[in-house]
């Protein structure tokens, strides 16, 4: 049971981090991923993943 809760916690924190990085772009609330591959790549870079 501990493993499942750890995995859910990690996934939730990752989701919140993605959401915050997306909101930083235009300083607006958003709850959806960008549709263009360019914007998704920019988000990945902001998350610390290489381009």
N, C-alpha and C positions, 0 to 999 in steps of 0.2 A: 504494500500500500504506500509506503514511503517513496518508492521509486516513481509511482504514478503522480503523486503530489509534487515531487521535485520536477518532473517533466512538464507538468501543467504550469507550475510557477515559472519555469524558464521560458516556456512558450509565451505566457502572458507578458512577461517582462520584455521579451523580444518584440512582441506585437506593439506594446506601448512605446518602445524605442523607435520603431518604424513610424508609428503615428506621429510622434514628436518631431522626427526628422522631416516628415512631409509637411507638417504644420509650420515649421521654421521657414520654409521657402517663401510663402506669401503672408506669413503671420496670420493665417486663417485656420479655423478648425476644419479638418477633413477626416473622413472615416473610410476613404476608398483609395485604392492604389491608382497611380497614373496609368493611362492606357498606352502611352507611347514607350517604345523600348528605350529611347533616349532619357526620358524622365525616370524610368525604372533604374537605369544604369546610374544616373546621378544620385538617386536615393541609396543605391548600394554603396557608392563611394562615400556618401555622408555617414553610412553605417559602419564604414571602416573596411569594406571589401574592395579589393583592387578592381580597376576597370579592365 
